[in-house]
Amino acid sequence: MSLYKLITRSTGKAFGQNILLTHDTTEFIHHSVQRTIYNSNKVLCENKGKPEESPLKKLLDDSASFEDLKIKNEEQRWATLPYPQEAKIRKQGEYFAEKPKQDPRETSIILFPGQGSQFVGMTKELMKFPMARDLFELANYILKYDLLKLCQEGPKEKLDQTQYCQPAIMVSSLAAIERLKEERPNAILNCTGTAGFSLGEITALVFAGAIGFERGLQLVKIRGEAMQLASEAYQGGMVTVIYGPDSKLNQALLKAKEWAVDKGDLFPECRIANYLYPHCKVVAGSISALDYLEKNAKEYNLRRVKKLPVSGGFHSDLMLPAVEPFRKALNKTEIQDPVISVYSNVDGKRYKNAAHIKKQLPKQIVKPVKWEQTLHVIYERTQDEYFPRTFECGPGSSLTTILKQVNTKAWSSCLHIGV
């Protein structure tokens, strides 16, 4: 069992353990109720046909009217009830309802980066933490190649390939958690929610105890290989688009797709793949469509169109061949309910349970990453409410930069835990 699964399972066990009835207690209550019903029926049957009034009527007639609880003089106050009249009597279950609210400043949110954040030399800062080294040793065994050496020495061309960079980023991000655990243990103990960008969502699910580390790494390996094959089958790419209120982005996307059709692209595609922050999106598409956007940016008042160094049109229909292999692998995976909130890239909402994860996670490969919407959900607060501490764990600090554009107050208490 992985370290993360062990920690989160032990944490999860504490939630609600004092309010669950044991099997023996449930059986005792059940038999007591059945015995009471049986005895009442027996008495009713024995007295059937007799002129005496029924036991049920006698029981109702003799029931308490609570007249004796009314205080007739001050001397009777302590003779009637164990509490004075003005005292508040606690009801059953009131402890949970009145549990003091935790100060948001003492809680934390942990974010995990996605593909594109990798760089040669990452993880060198983490080698002084024994658990981080152990993670890479286990990863090397699972993947059947030296992941740590690839992270630290490259070559860059190999590290940038989807099938290699996704496992590298996931393990590096979880190794950064070991650093955070050593340097700021309360950030782990008081974590209330987590989210990850694209690939980082699987990292978040591992951290939250929904998926074990070993199986999570295998899923990422399958995901990366399937997406790499899809990229080779349908050539595409991604561009970052900066635009303004007067821009015509949607019109530009439609025209770019039409252009790709006319040019004979094998799979014409052009759509928003990542919602980053206001007036900034990442567009995925086939080669001709992206070329059209770059060359005709001014016509649609697009401020900037910049190609990204990725090998495919991720989070678009160009990735359709990758969905089924990942879905099949996920269906064979043991998934637990997360012990903290994990937010989905597909709609920005929290996963409800393990079944929801199995249904939603494969969609993420072809659906846009709604990161901006996710951040709004995570950091929604009243005007006078404080924000939690935020920790970005993993290579790069792009998520910290995006948070600044979406929510400056939340960003002011954000810290990057590098690798």
N, C-alpha and C positions, 0 to 999 in steps of 0.2 A: 504494500500500500504506500502511496506517495506521501511525502511530508505534508503537502497541502491538504490532501484528503484527510489525513490523520488529524491535523489541527482543526480543520473546519467541521469534521464530524464530531469531534469532542466539544467544539463550541456549540454546534447545532443541537447537541443532546441536552444542553443546559436550557434551551429555550422551551419553556412550558413543561419541564419535567415535574414541577411541583403541583401541577393542576391536572395531570392525567391519572385516571383511576386504574388500579392494577386489575388483572384478570380475576384474582381471588375476591377482591372487593366487589367487582361487578357481579360475580356469581352469588355472593352473599346477599346483595340487595335484591337480586332477581328471585332467589328462593324465599326471602322474607316477604316480598310482595305477594308471591304465589300462595304462601302459607296463610297470609292475612285474608286474601280473597277466598280461599278454600274454607277457612273457619267461619267467615261471615255467611257464606252460602249455606254451610252446614246448619248454622243456627236458624237461618231463615226457613230452611226446609223442615227442621224439627218442630218449629212453631207454627207451621202451615195448618190452617184450619182451626187454630185456637182463638178464643175470643180476645186474648190479651193483645194490647197494641204491639206493633212490630218493633223489634230491636232498633231498626233504623229510625223510626219515629221517636223512640225513647232517647236514642243517642242525640238526635237533633234538639229535643226538648231540654235535655240536660246539658247541652253544650254551653260553653262560657259566653256570657254576654258582655264581659269586660266592665261591668258596672263597678266591680270591686276595685278597678284601677283608678277610678275617679277619686281624687284627694278631697276629703271632706274637711280636714283641718291640717295645719302645718305639721303636727306631731306624726301624722300618718305618712309623710313624704317618703321616709326611708323604709317604711314597713310594706310599701306596695311594690315599688320597683327598685332595682339596685342602682339606678341612675337618677340624678335630679332631673326635673322637667326640661331644663334648658340644655341638658347634655345631648351631644350628637352621638347616636348609636350607629356604629359602623355596620353596614350590610355585607352579606356574603359576596365576595368577589370585588369589593370596593377597593381593595389594596391595588389591584391591577389598573383599575380605572383612574385612580388618583396618584399613580406613580409619577414622581416629579419628572418634568421634561428635561432632557439632557441639553446642556449648553451646546449649540451648534459649533462653537469655536473649539470644543474639545473632541469633536468628531472629525472624520476624514473621508474623502473621496479619492479613489485610486484609479488612474487612467493608464491605459496601455496603448502604445503606438502600433501602426501597421506597416505594411510594405512601403519601402522608399526611405525609411529612417536608418537603414543599415549603413555601416561604413567599416572599412578595413581598419583594424586596431581596436574595435570595440571589445569589451569585457576585460581589458587589462586592469582597469580600476577595481575589478571585483574579485581578483584572484587571492586577495588577502582574507576573504571570507570563506571558511571551509565548506559551508553548505552550498555556496555558489559553485565551487569546484566539483562537489559531488553531483550537482545537477548536470554538469557538462559530461562527467564520466558516464552517468546513466544515459544521457542523450547519445553519446558516442556509441554505446552498446546497442541502443534501439535503432539508430539510423544506419549503423554499419559503416560509418566514416567519421573522421576526426572533425567534428563541428567546431570545437574550440580553436583548432589550428586555422580553420577556414575563416573564423571571425577575426582572429588576431593577425593573420598573415596574408589572407586572400588566396588567390588573386581576385581583384575587384570584379572582373568579368564573370567569374564563377559565382561569387557571393551575390551579385545582382540578379542572378537567374532566380525565377520564382520558386522553383523546387528547392533551392538552397537557402534563399534569404528568409523565407517564411519560418522554417524551423529555427534559424539563427536568431531572428528577432524574438520569437516566443521564448526560447530558453534564456536569452539575454535579459528579457524583461522580468522573468521570474527570478533570475539571479539577482537583479536589482532589488527585488522584494527582500532578499536575504540581507542586502546592505541596509535597506530601510528598517528591517527588523532589528538589526544590531544598533543602528544609530538613533532611531526613533521608534521604540517598541510600541508606544501608545498609538502610533499611526495605524498599526495593524490591529491592535486590540479594539480600537474605537472606530474602525472603518464601518460605515453604514451603507456604502454603495460603490459599485465599480462599473466601468465601461471600457471598451476597447474599440479602436478604429479599425474596421475591416478584420484583418487577421487578429488584431488585438482583442476582438470580442471572444475568441476561443481562449486566449490567455486569461481574460477576465473570468470566464467560466471555470477554468482550472483553479484560479485563485479563490473563487467563491465556493469551491468544493463540489461543484456540479459534475465535473469530469476529472478523473484522476490524471496525474501528470503523464504517466506512461501512455495511456490511451489518448490523451489530448495531443501529445507529440505525434503519435501515429496518425491521428486525424489531420493534423497540420501537414504532415508529409504527403498524405493522400491528396489533400486539397491543393497543395502546391504543385504536385506532379500533374494532377488533372487540369489545373489552370494553365500550366505550361503547355500541355498537349493541345488545349483549346486555342491558345495563342498561336501555336504553329499551324493549326487547321484554318483558323480565320484570323488573318493578320489585321492588327489594329493597334491603337495607341491611346494616349490620354493627353489632354492639354488643360492647363489652368487658365480660366477666363476671369479677368477683372472687368467689371462693367458698371454702369451708372444708371440713374433713374430714367434717362432718356435712351438707354440701349434697347435693342430689339433682339434679345438673346434667343427667345423661343422661335422667332421667325428665321433667325440665322441657322438654328439647328435643323429646321425643316428643309431649308434650301440646301444645306450641306448634305443631308441625306439624299435629296433628289439628285444632287450632283454625283454622289457616289453610285447611284443607280445608273445614271447615264454613262458613267465611266466604266461600268461593268464590274464593280467590286463583288467578290464572291458572296459576301454577307454585308450589304449596305446598312450602316448603323451610325447614329449620332444622337446622343442623349446625355443629360446630366447624370453623372456617376457619383459625385460627392457634393453634398451641401456643406461648405466649410464655415462661412460666416457671411454677413450681409454683403451683397455685391461681389461675392467671390465663389465660383463653382469650379468643379473639375468635370470636364466633358470627356466621355469615352466614345470612340467611333472607329470606323474603318479608315484606312489610310487616306483615300481620296477625300472623304468628308472632312477630316482634320486639316488637310491641305487647303481646302476651300475656306475653312474658318480663318486660318492664318492669313491668307491672301486677301480676304474680303472683310477683315475686322472693322475697318473704318466705315464701310457702307452700312454697318449695323450699329455703329457707335460703341463698339467694344473697345475698352481702354487698352487691354493687353491680352494677348493670346500666346501662351508659352508651352512648348512641348515638354512632357515629363519623361525622364529616363526609365520607362517601364516597357515590358515586352509584350503587353497586350491591352485590350480594351476591357479592363476589369469593371465589374458591377454594371454590365450591360448584357444584351442578348448574345454577344460574341462569346460569352462564357457558358452558354447553355450546355455544351458537351461535358462540362465539369460538374454539373449539378448531380446527376444520377450516381456516379461513383462515390461522391461524398455522402449522399443521402443513404446509400446502402451501408457504407462504413459506419455512419452515425446510428443507424437503426440496430446495428450489432453491438453498440456501445452501451455500457451501463451508465446511466445518468441519474444523478440525485437532484433533489430540489436545492437550489442555491441557499446558503445560510445568510447571505446578505443580498441586497438588491443588485441585479445585473440588468443593464439596459440594452435593448436590441437596436442594432443599426437600421433595421428595416422600418420601424415606426417610432423609435425613440422611447418606447414604453418598457416597463419592467417585465422580465419573464415571470410568468405566473407559477410555473412548476416544470418538472422534468419533461412532461409530455409536450408542453409549449415549446421547449427548447428544440426537441426533435422535429417539430413541425416547422418552426420558424427559421432555424439556423441555415438550412440548405438554400432558402430563398435569398439569403444575403449575398450569395455569389453573383446573382444577376440583378439584384435590386440596388437602387442608389443608397449610399451611406448617408443617412440623415443625421449628420453629426451636429449641425447647428441646432436642429430641433431637439436632439438628445440633451445637449447642454442646457437648453431652456427648461426642460423637464427636471433635470438633476438639480439645478440651482434656483428653481422657483421659490421665492421668498416674499413675505410681506415687507413693506418698506422699512420697518424698524427691526427686522430680524437679522441676526448675524449669519455669516457664511461659514461653512466647514473649511478645514484645511484641505488643499488638493495636492496630490503627489502624482506627477507623471513619472512612471517607472519604465525605463527602457532607453534604447538609443535615440538620439535626437531630442529636440524640444519643440517640435512642431505643434503638438497639442496645447502646450502652454501658450504659444504665440496665438493660436486660434482662440483660446479662451479669453485672451485679452481683447480680441475684437468682438466677442459675443457678450462677455460680462466682465467689465473692468473690476467690479468689487470682488467677484470670486477670484479673479486673476491675482489680486493684490495679496492673497494668502496662498498662492500656488508655488510649489517648489519642485524642481526637476531632480530626480534621482538618476544620475547618469551611470553609464557603464564603461 
